[in-house]
Amino acid sequence: NITGHILPIRKICDMAHKYGVEVLVDGAHCIGHFKVDIETLHCDYYGSSLHKWLSVPLGSGMLHVAKNKITKIWPLFTDWENDSDLIQRLNHTGTLPVHTDLAVNDALDYIEMIGIERKQKRLQFLQKYWSDKLRNVPNITVNTPVEIQRSCGIANVGMPFMDAKELAAQLLSEFRIFTVGVDYANVKGCRITPNVYTTTDELDSFVIAMKTIAKRS
C-alpha cells in the first residue's frame, strides 16, 4: 500500500516456517486487485479489506485462517458456534447493515464478469502508462519497481524537494487531482491508484501536473 511493490509472500512464509514462525499477511490491497491464490501462499492467516479494490462499502473485510490454525485463535466476542474447528466462530456479526453483505455478492459478480486477469492487465497498463512517462523526468522519483510483474495498479511518485503531503495538497488545490501523500518506511511520495474506469486522458492530466510542479524547483 506504500509503493505498490508486490512482495514475495510465498518465499517469506516458507522461510518463516523453517524457524517455526507463523505468518499473518496483510492483504488489504490484494483482493479484487490482481490474481492470487491464498492457499498457494502457505500463510497461516490472511486478512483483506473488501472496500478497496473490490469496491464494497466500508466495514467489510475477509479473514482466511489455515485450517490447522483455527483452534488456536479465539474471538474477542463469543459467538453461537461452539465447534473450535470451524472458522464461523471467529465471525461475530451481531446486527449489521444488510446492504454491505448484499454488495459483496454484487461486487463478486462484477469481478467475475470482468475477469480478474483482464482487470489486472488493465490496472498494470494504466500504472505503466503514467509511471513510465515520469521515470526519467528531472526532480521526479517513481518509488515503484519498473518490472511489470512486481506491481499492479498502485504506484508511488514523489519529488525530492517537496514534502509528500504538500505535493498531494498542490495536486488537489491547483489541478483537482486527489492523491494520498505517504511519508512512511523511508518512502516519500504520493500513492496513485487509478481504477479500471480511469481514462488515459485523465492520466495525461496528472502527468502534465507533475511535470509542471517539477519545473518550479
Secondary structure in CASP SS format (residue, H / E / C, confidence):
PFRMAT SS
TARGET T0000
AUTHOR 0000-0000-0000
METHOD secondary structure of the structure
MODEL  1
N C 1.00
I C 1.00
T C 1.00
G C 1.00
H C 1.00
I C 1.00
L C 1.00
P C 1.00
I H 1.00
R H 1.00
K H 1.00
I H 1.00
C H 1.00
D H 1.00
M H 1.00
A H 1.00
H H 1.00
K H 1.00
Y C 1.00
G C 1.00
V C 1.00
E C 1.00
V C 1.00
L E 1.00
V E 1.00
D E 1.00
G C 1.00
A C 1.00
H C 1.00
C C 1.00
I C 1.00
G C 1.00
H C 1.00
F C 1.00
K C 1.00
V C 1.00
D C 1.00
I H 1.00
E H 1.00
T H 1.00
L H 1.00
H C 1.00
C C 1.00
D C 1.00
Y E 1.00
Y E 1.00
G E 1.00
S E 1.00
S E 1.00
L C 1.00
H C 1.00
K C 1.00
W C 1.00
L C 1.00
S C 1.00
V C 1.00
P C 1.00
L C 1.00
G C 1.00
S C 1.00
G E 1.00
M E 1.00
L E 1.00
H E 1.00
V E 1.00
A C 1.00
K H 1.00
N H 1.00
K H 1.00
I H 1.00
T H 1.00
K H 1.00
I C 1.00
W C 1.00
P C 1.00
L C 1.00
F C 1.00
T C 1.00
D C 1.00
W C 1.00
E C 1.00
N C 1.00
D C 1.00
S C 1.00
D C 1.00
L C 1.00
I H 1.00
Q H 1.00
R H 1.00
L H 1.00
N C 1.00
H C 1.00
T C 1.00
G C 1.00
T C 1.00
L C 1.00
P C 1.00
V H 1.00
H H 1.00
T H 1.00
D H 1.00
L H 1.00
A H 1.00
V H 1.00
N H 1.00
D H 1.00
A H 1.00
L H 1.00
D H 1.00
Y H 1.00
I H 1.00
E H 1.00
M H 1.00
I H 1.00
G C 1.00
I H 1.00
E H 1.00
R H 1.00
K H 1.00
Q H 1.00
K H 1.00
R H 1.00
L H 1.00
Q H 1.00
F H 1.00
L H 1.00
Q H 1.00
K H 1.00
Y H 1.00
W H 1.00
S H 1.00
D H 1.00
K H 1.00
L H 1.00
R C 1.00
N C 1.00
V C 1.00
P C 1.00
N C 1.00
I C 1.00
T E 1.00
V E 1.00
N C 1.00
T C 1.00
P C 1.00
V C 1.00
E C 1.00
I H 1.00
Q H 1.00
R H 1.00
S C 1.00
C C 1.00
G C 1.00
I C 1.00
A E 1.00
N E 1.00
V E 1.00
G E 1.00
M C 1.00
P C 1.00
F C 1.00
M C 1.00
D C 1.00
A H 1.00
K H 1.00
E H 1.00
L H 1.00
A H 1.00
A H 1.00
Q H 1.00
L H 1.00
L H 1.00
S H 1.00
E H 1.00
F H 1.00
R C 1.00
I C 1.00
F C 1.00
T C 1.00
V E 1.00
G E 1.00
V E 1.00
D E 1.00
Y E 1.00
A C 1.00
N C 1.00
V E 1.00
K E 1.00
G E 1.00
C E 1.00
R E 1.00
I E 1.00
T C 1.00
P C 1.00
N C 1.00
V C 1.00
Y C 1.00
T C 1.00
T C 1.00
T H 1.00
D H 1.00
E H 1.00
L H 1.00
D H 1.00
S H 1.00
F H 1.00
V H 1.00
I H 1.00
A H 1.00
M H 1.00
K H 1.00
T H 1.00
I H 1.00
A H 1.00
K C 1.00
R C 1.00
S C 1.00
END
